[in-house]
């Protein structure tokens, strides 16, 4: 196996860090909303305890990641708003 590939074992904690309860609560809330059909498209960015990051998205029912219809436009707008909010927070905006 490539030494840069870290095998993921469900429930494993490779660095011994404690689980972030706020993340777990948010994921459980999002899972409930997705199961009920409220969430129809999804994008995420994560920071892992080994210093790596990950990003991805799941397309909405229009099934095109960039040039689709209403669902894709909503997802793209949400990603841009998140980027804007993150940049404001990183730059010290006291509202974030």
Secondary structure, DSSP 8 states (H G I E B T S, - for coil): --TT-----TT--TT-----HHHHHHHHHHHHHHHTT----EEEEEE-TTS-EEEEEE--TT--TTT-SHHHHHHHHHHHHHHHHHHHHHTT-TT-
